[in-house]
Amino acid sequence: MSRRRLFPDVPPHVEYTVSEFGNTLLPHVEALISWGQDNFDRIMGNRRKTMGKGM
């Protein structure tokens, strides 16, 4: 899903890139982020309720 490129530096230097196949996941991740943003107030309200119960 990603490519790794190691450079012979000291200290070591590594770069990663997402493959074309990995990029197909991006719309799904963006949809999940959007859902979280759209439901942020409800999520935080539920979290506060749970924290109030000692969890």
PDB file of N, CA, C and O in Angstrom:
ATOM      1  N   MET A   1       0.816  -1.178   0.000  1.00  0.00           N
ATOM      2  CA  MET A   1       0.000   0.000   0.000  1.00  0.00           C
ATOM      3  C   MET A   1       0.868   1.254   0.000  1.00  0.00           C
ATOM      4  O   MET A   1       0.401   2.324  -0.391  1.00  0.00           O
ATOM      5  N   SER A   2       2.094   1.143   0.421  1.00  0.00           N
ATOM      6  CA  SER A   2       2.990   2.295   0.390  1.00  0.00           C
ATOM      7  C   SER A   2       4.332   1.858  -0.164  1.00  0.00           C
ATOM      8  O   SER A   2       4.641   0.669  -0.239  1.00  0.00           O
ATOM      9  N   ARG A   3       5.113   2.840  -0.546  1.00  0.00           N
ATOM     10  CA  ARG A   3       6.467   2.582  -1.009  1.00  0.00           C
ATOM     11  C   ARG A   3       7.432   3.215  -0.025  1.00  0.00           C
ATOM     12  O   ARG A   3       7.177   4.300   0.498  1.00  0.00           O
ATOM     13  N   ARG A   4       8.534   2.538   0.223  1.00  0.00           N
ATOM     14  CA  ARG A   4       9.525   3.018   1.186  1.00  0.00           C
ATOM     15  C   ARG A   4      10.830   3.242   0.456  1.00  0.00           C
ATOM     16  O   ARG A   4      11.295   2.377  -0.287  1.00  0.00           O
ATOM     17  N   ARG A   5      11.421   4.405   0.669  1.00  0.00           N
ATOM     18  CA  ARG A   5      12.713   4.721   0.059  1.00  0.00           C
ATOM     19  C   ARG A   5      13.677   5.127   1.159  1.00  0.00           C
ATOM     20  O   ARG A   5      13.452   6.115   1.859  1.00  0.00           O
ATOM     21  N   LEU A   6      14.742   4.368   1.308  1.00  0.00           N
ATOM     22  CA  LEU A   6      15.744   4.608   2.344  1.00  0.00           C
ATOM     23  C   LEU A   6      16.938   5.328   1.726  1.00  0.00           C
ATOM     24  O   LEU A   6      17.458   4.908   0.692  1.00  0.00           O
ATOM     25  N   PHE A   7      17.368   6.412   2.361  1.00  0.00           N
ATOM     26  CA  PHE A   7      18.526   7.168   1.909  1.00  0.00           C
ATOM     27  C   PHE A   7      19.717   6.821   2.807  1.00  0.00           C
ATOM     28  O   PHE A   7      19.545   6.662   4.016  1.00  0.00           O
ATOM     29  N   PRO A   8      20.908   6.703   2.243  1.00  0.00           N
ATOM     30  CA  PRO A   8      22.089   6.312   3.044  1.00  0.00           C
ATOM     31  C   PRO A   8      22.683   7.489   3.819  1.00  0.00           C
ATOM     32  O   PRO A   8      23.881   7.758   3.724  1.00  0.00           O
ATOM     33  N   ASP A   9      21.858   8.175   4.571  1.00  0.00           N
ATOM     34  CA  ASP A   9      22.301   9.316   5.355  1.00  0.00           C
ATOM     35  C   ASP A   9      22.498   8.920   6.815  1.00  0.00           C
ATOM     36  O   ASP A   9      21.997   7.892   7.269  1.00  0.00           O
ATOM     37  N   VAL A  10      23.227   9.744   7.528  1.00  0.00           N
ATOM     38  CA  VAL A  10      23.372   9.579   8.968  1.00  0.00           C
ATOM     39  C   VAL A  10      22.935  10.892   9.595  1.00  0.00           C
ATOM     40  O   VAL A  10      23.563  11.919   9.338  1.00  0.00           O
ATOM     41  N   PRO A  11      21.893  10.902  10.400  1.00  0.00           N
ATOM     42  CA  PRO A  11      21.032   9.766  10.739  1.00  0.00           C
ATOM     43  C   PRO A  11      20.196   9.330   9.538  1.00  0.00           C
ATOM     44  O   PRO A  11      20.041  10.087   8.579  1.00  0.00           O
ATOM     45  N   PRO A  12      19.657   8.107   9.588  1.00  0.00           N
ATOM     46  CA  PRO A  12      18.895   7.575   8.458  1.00  0.00           C
ATOM     47  C   PRO A  12      17.732   8.492   8.074  1.00  0.00           C
ATOM     48  O   PRO A  12      17.117   9.129   8.930  1.00  0.00           O
ATOM     49  N   HIS A  13      17.450   8.544   6.805  1.00  0.00           N
ATOM     50  CA  HIS A  13      16.369   9.343   6.260  1.00  0.00           C
ATOM     51  C   HIS A  13      15.509   8.421   5.411  1.00  0.00           C
ATOM     52  O   HIS A  13      16.020   7.760   4.507  1.00  0.00           O
ATOM     53  N   VAL A  14      14.214   8.368   5.687  1.00  0.00           N
ATOM     54  CA  VAL A  14      13.301   7.490   4.956  1.00  0.00           C
ATOM     55  C   VAL A  14      12.110   8.312   4.489  1.00  0.00           C
ATOM     56  O   VAL A  14      11.591   9.143   5.234  1.00  0.00           O
ATOM     57  N   GLU A  15      11.680   8.079   3.260  1.00  0.00           N
ATOM     58  CA  GLU A  15      10.470   8.717   2.738  1.00  0.00           C
ATOM     59  C   GLU A  15       9.481   7.637   2.347  1.00  0.00           C
ATOM     60  O   GLU A  15       9.863   6.593   1.819  1.00  0.00           O
ATOM     61  N   TYR A  16       8.211   7.893   2.608  1.00  0.00           N
ATOM     62  CA  TYR A  16       7.151   6.977   2.236  1.00  0.00           C
ATOM     63  C   TYR A  16       6.200   7.684   1.278  1.00  0.00           C
ATOM     64  O   TYR A  16       5.944   8.879   1.424  1.00  0.00           O
ATOM     65  N   THR A  17       5.684   6.962   0.313  1.00  0.00           N
ATOM     66  CA  THR A  17       4.653   7.480  -0.570  1.00  0.00           C
ATOM     67  C   THR A  17       3.530   6.455  -0.641  1.00  0.00           C
ATOM     68  O   THR A  17       3.755   5.251  -0.521  1.00  0.00           O
ATOM     69  N   VAL A  18       2.326   6.955  -0.838  1.00  0.00           N
ATOM     70  CA  VAL A  18       1.165   6.069  -0.952  1.00  0.00           C
ATOM     71  C   VAL A  18       1.060   5.603  -2.393  1.00  0.00           C
ATOM     72  O   VAL A  18       1.190   6.399  -3.323  1.00  0.00           O
ATOM     73  N   SER A  19       0.826   4.323  -2.572  1.00  0.00           N
ATOM     74  CA  SER A  19       0.709   3.760  -3.913  1.00  0.00           C
ATOM     75  C   SER A  19      -0.632   4.149  -4.535  1.00  0.00           C
ATOM     76  O   SER A  19      -1.511   4.686  -3.860  1.00  0.00           O
ATOM     77  N   GLU A  20      -0.773   3.874  -5.815  1.00  0.00           N
ATOM     78  CA  GLU A  20      -2.033   4.137  -6.516  1.00  0.00           C
ATOM     79  C   GLU A  20      -3.174   3.364  -5.844  1.00  0.00           C
ATOM     80  O   GLU A  20      -4.274   3.892  -5.680  1.00  0.00           O
ATOM     81  N   PHE A  21      -2.908   2.128  -5.461  1.00  0.00           N
ATOM     82  CA  PHE A  21      -3.919   1.324  -4.767  1.00  0.00           C
ATOM     83  C   PHE A  21      -4.279   1.943  -3.420  1.00  0.00           C
ATOM     84  O   PHE A  21      -5.453   1.997  -3.052  1.00  0.00           O
ATOM     85  N   GLY A  22      -3.277   2.406  -2.689  1.00  0.00           N
ATOM     86  CA  GLY A  22      -3.529   3.049  -1.400  1.00  0.00           C
ATOM     87  C   GLY A  22      -4.363   4.300  -1.548  1.00  0.00           C
ATOM     88  O   GLY A  22      -5.177   4.613  -0.679  1.00  0.00           O
ATOM     89  N   ASN A  23      -4.170   5.018  -2.634  1.00  0.00           N
ATOM     90  CA  ASN A  23      -4.954   6.226  -2.875  1.00  0.00           C
ATOM     91  C   ASN A  23      -6.444   5.944  -3.047  1.00  0.00           C
ATOM     92  O   ASN A  23      -7.264   6.842  -2.862  1.00  0.00           O
ATOM     93  N   THR A  24      -6.808   4.703  -3.400  1.00  0.00           N
ATOM     94  CA  THR A  24      -8.230   4.377  -3.542  1.00  0.00           C
ATOM     95  C   THR A  24      -8.947   4.410  -2.194  1.00  0.00           C
ATOM     96  O   THR A  24     -10.176   4.466  -2.151  1.00  0.00           O
ATOM     97  N   LEU A  25      -8.205   4.377  -1.109  1.00  0.00           N
ATOM     98  CA  LEU A  25      -8.785   4.450   0.228  1.00  0.00           C
ATOM     99  C   LEU A  25      -9.147   5.880   0.616  1.00  0.00           C
ATOM    100  O   LEU A  25      -9.983   6.086   1.495  1.00  0.00           O
ATOM    101  N   LEU A  26      -8.532   6.863  -0.025  1.00  0.00           N
ATOM    102  CA  LEU A  26      -8.697   8.266   0.344  1.00  0.00           C
ATOM    103  C   LEU A  26     -10.150   8.744   0.395  1.00  0.00           C
ATOM    104  O   LEU A  26     -10.509   9.412   1.365  1.00  0.00           O
ATOM    105  N   PRO A  27     -11.008   8.447  -0.583  1.00  0.00           N
ATOM    106  CA  PRO A  27     -12.395   8.914  -0.486  1.00  0.00           C
ATOM    107  C   PRO A  27     -13.118   8.376   0.751  1.00  0.00           C
ATOM    108  O   PRO A  27     -13.972   9.061   1.314  1.00  0.00           O
ATOM    109  N   HIS A  28     -12.787   7.179   1.167  1.00  0.00           N
ATOM    110  CA  HIS A  28     -13.420   6.582   2.343  1.00  0.00           C
ATOM    111  C   HIS A  28     -12.941   7.261   3.628  1.00  0.00           C
ATOM    112  O   HIS A  28     -13.728   7.491   4.547  1.00  0.00           O
ATOM    113  N   VAL A  29     -11.662   7.575   3.684  1.00  0.00           N
ATOM    114  CA  VAL A  29     -11.109   8.291   4.837  1.00  0.00           C
ATOM    115  C   VAL A  29     -11.717   9.688   4.909  1.00  0.00           C
ATOM    116  O   VAL A  29     -12.079  10.157   5.988  1.00  0.00           O
ATOM    117  N   GLU A  30     -11.827  10.350   3.762  1.00  0.00           N
ATOM    118  CA  GLU A  30     -12.431  11.680   3.730  1.00  0.00           C
ATOM    119  C   GLU A  30     -13.888  11.642   4.178  1.00  0.00           C
ATOM    120  O   GLU A  30     -14.346  12.549   4.873  1.00  0.00           O
ATOM    121  N   ALA A  31     -14.627  10.590   3.782  1.00  0.00           N
ATOM    122  CA  ALA A  31     -16.020  10.439   4.205  1.00  0.00           C
ATOM    123  C   ALA A  31     -16.103  10.249   5.717  1.00  0.00           C
ATOM    124  O   ALA A  31     -17.001  10.795   6.358  1.00  0.00           O
ATOM    125  N   LEU A  32     -15.181   9.483   6.295  1.00  0.00           N
ATOM    126  CA  LEU A  32     -15.154   9.269   7.738  1.00  0.00           C
ATOM    127  C   LEU A  32     -14.848  10.573   8.470  1.00  0.00           C
ATOM    128  O   LEU A  32     -15.460  10.865   9.497  1.00  0.00           O
ATOM    129  N   ILE A  33     -13.911  11.354   7.950  1.00  0.00           N
ATOM    130  CA  ILE A  33     -13.588  12.651   8.546  1.00  0.00           C
ATOM    131  C   ILE A  33     -14.815  13.555   8.494  1.00  0.00           C
ATOM    132  O   ILE A  33     -15.141  14.218   9.479  1.00  0.00           O
ATOM    133  N   SER A  34     -15.487  13.584   7.363  1.00  0.00           N
ATOM    134  CA  SER A  34     -16.677  14.422   7.206  1.00  0.00           C
ATOM    135  C   SER A  34     -17.766  14.009   8.191  1.00  0.00           C
ATOM    136  O   SER A  34     -18.418  14.863   8.793  1.00  0.00           O
ATOM    137  N   TRP A  35     -17.965  12.696   8.357  1.00  0.00           N
ATOM    138  CA  TRP A  35     -18.955  12.204   9.310  1.00  0.00           C
ATOM    139  C   TRP A  35     -18.616  12.672  10.716  1.00  0.00           C
ATOM    140  O   TRP A  35     -19.496  13.108  11.458  1.00  0.00           O
ATOM    141  N   GLY A  36     -17.338  12.582  11.086  1.00  0.00           N
ATOM    142  CA  GLY A  36     -16.911  13.020  12.411  1.00  0.00           C
ATOM    143  C   GLY A  36     -17.147  14.508  12.619  1.00  0.00           C
ATOM    144  O   GLY A  36     -17.579  14.930  13.692  1.00  0.00           O
ATOM    145  N   GLN A  37     -16.865  15.298  11.594  1.00  0.00           N
ATOM    146  CA  GLN A  37     -17.089  16.740  11.693  1.00  0.00           C
ATOM    147  C   GLN A  37     -18.577  17.056  11.800  1.00  0.00           C
ATOM    148  O   GLN A  37     -18.976  17.907  12.595  1.00  0.00           O
ATOM    149  N   ASP A  38     -19.395  16.377  11.006  1.00  0.00           N
ATOM    150  CA  ASP A  38     -20.842  16.604  11.021  1.00  0.00           C
ATOM    151  C   ASP A  38     -21.477  16.207  12.348  1.00  0.00           C
ATOM    152  O   ASP A  38     -22.496  16.773  12.742  1.00  0.00           O
ATOM    153  N   ASN A  39     -20.882  15.238  13.038  1.00  0.00           N
ATOM    154  CA  ASN A  39     -21.454  14.706  14.266  1.00  0.00           C
ATOM    155  C   ASN A  39     -20.648  15.046  15.511  1.00  0.00           C
ATOM    156  O   ASN A  39     -20.831  14.427  16.559  1.00  0.00           O
ATOM    157  N   PHE A  40     -19.758  16.025  15.401  1.00  0.00           N
ATOM    158  CA  PHE A  40     -18.850  16.355  16.485  1.00  0.00           C
ATOM    159  C   PHE A  40     -19.577  16.682  17.790  1.00  0.00           C
ATOM    160  O   PHE A  40     -19.216  16.164  18.847  1.00  0.00           O
ATOM    161  N   ASP A  41     -20.598  17.536  17.722  1.00  0.00           N
ATOM    162  CA  ASP A  41     -21.303  17.921  18.949  1.00  0.00           C
ATOM    163  C   ASP A  41     -21.955  16.717  19.624  1.00  0.00           C
ATOM    164  O   ASP A  41     -21.891  16.580  20.846  1.00  0.00           O
ATOM    165  N   ARG A  42     -22.570  15.860  18.847  1.00  0.00           N
ATOM    166  CA  ARG A  42     -23.210  14.663  19.412  1.00  0.00           C
ATOM    167  C   ARG A  42     -22.161  13.716  20.014  1.00  0.00           C
ATOM    168  O   ARG A  42     -22.366  13.163  21.094  1.00  0.00           O
ATOM    169  N   ILE A  43     -21.050  13.538  19.317  1.00  0.00           N
ATOM    170  CA  ILE A  43     -19.974  12.674  19.817  1.00  0.00           C
ATOM    171  C   ILE A  43     -19.451  13.198  21.146  1.00  0.00           C
ATOM    172  O   ILE A  43     -19.280  12.434  22.096  1.00  0.00           O
ATOM    173  N   MET A  44     -19.196  14.506  21.213  1.00  0.00           N
ATOM    174  CA  MET A  44     -18.668  15.089  22.444  1.00  0.00           C
ATOM    175  C   MET A  44     -19.693  15.028  23.572  1.00  0.00           C
ATOM    176  O   MET A  44     -19.327  14.802  24.725  1.00  0.00           O
ATOM    177  N   GLY A  45     -20.977  15.228  23.252  1.00  0.00           N
ATOM    178  CA  GLY A  45     -22.018  15.112  24.265  1.00  0.00           C
ATOM    179  C   GLY A  45     -22.078  13.711  24.841  1.00  0.00           C
ATOM    180  O   GLY A  45     -22.203  13.538  26.053  1.00  0.00           O
ATOM    181  N   ASN A  46     -21.992  12.714  23.981  1.00  0.00           N
ATOM    182  CA  ASN A  46     -22.005  11.315  24.446  1.00  0.00           C
ATOM    183  C   ASN A  46     -20.758  11.003  25.263  1.00  0.00           C
ATOM    184  O   ASN A  46     -20.815  10.261  26.244  1.00  0.00           O
ATOM    185  N   ARG A  47     -19.644  11.571  24.853  1.00  0.00           N
ATOM    186  CA  ARG A  47     -18.396  11.356  25.598  1.00  0.00           C
ATOM    187  C   ARG A  47     -18.512  11.944  27.003  1.00  0.00           C
ATOM    188  O   ARG A  47     -18.079  11.324  27.975  1.00  0.00           O
ATOM    189  N   ARG A  48     -19.099  13.145  27.113  1.00  0.00           N
ATOM    190  CA  ARG A  48     -19.261  13.772  28.427  1.00  0.00           C
ATOM    191  C   ARG A  48     -20.195  12.946  29.319  1.00  0.00           C
ATOM    192  O   ARG A  48     -19.954  12.810  30.519  1.00  0.00           O
ATOM    193  N   LYS A  49     -21.260  12.396  28.727  1.00  0.00           N
ATOM    194  CA  LYS A  49     -22.171  11.542  29.493  1.00  0.00           C
ATOM    195  C   LYS A  49     -21.437  10.313  30.030  1.00  0.00           C
ATOM    196  O   LYS A  49     -21.606   9.934  31.189  1.00  0.00           O
ATOM    197  N   THR A  50     -20.627   9.702  29.178  1.00  0.00           N
ATOM    198  CA  THR A  50     -19.881   8.504  29.567  1.00  0.00           C
ATOM    199  C   THR A  50     -18.865   8.828  30.651  1.00  0.00           C
ATOM    200  O   THR A  50     -18.717   8.070  31.610  1.00  0.00           O
ATOM    201  N   MET A  51     -18.161   9.954  30.508  1.00  0.00           N
ATOM    202  CA  MET A  51     -17.165  10.344  31.509  1.00  0.00           C
ATOM    203  C   MET A  51     -17.836  10.646  32.838  1.00  0.00           C
ATOM    204  O   MET A  51     -17.243  10.410  33.891  1.00  0.00           O
ATOM    205  N   GLY A  52     -19.051  11.160  32.814  1.00  0.00           N
ATOM    206  CA  GLY A  52     -19.783  11.445  34.032  1.00  0.00           C
ATOM    207  C   GLY A  52     -20.199  10.191  34.787  1.00  0.00           C
ATOM    208  O   GLY A  52     -20.497  10.250  35.980  1.00  0.00           O
ATOM    209  N   LYS A  53     -20.220   9.065  34.100  1.00  0.00           N
ATOM    210  CA  LYS A  53     -20.596   7.804  34.735  1.00  0.00           C
ATOM    211  C   LYS A  53     -19.381   7.058  35.290  1.00  0.00           C
ATOM    212  O   LYS A  53     -19.496   5.911  35.722  1.00  0.00           O
ATOM    213  N   GLY A  54     -18.223   7.711  35.276  1.00  0.00           N
ATOM    214  CA  GLY A  54     -17.029   7.088  35.853  1.00  0.00           C
ATOM    215  C   GLY A  54     -16.270   6.191  34.919  1.00  0.00           C
ATOM    216  O   GLY A  54     -15.417   5.430  35.374  1.00  0.00           O
ATOM    217  N   MET A  55     -16.542   6.243  33.610  1.00  0.00           N
ATOM    218  CA  MET A  55     -15.831   5.401  32.644  1.00  0.00           C
ATOM    219  C   MET A  55     -14.666   6.121  32.071  1.00  0.00           C
ATOM    220  O   MET A  55     -13.948   5.569  31.238  1.00  0.00           O
TER     221      MET A  55
END
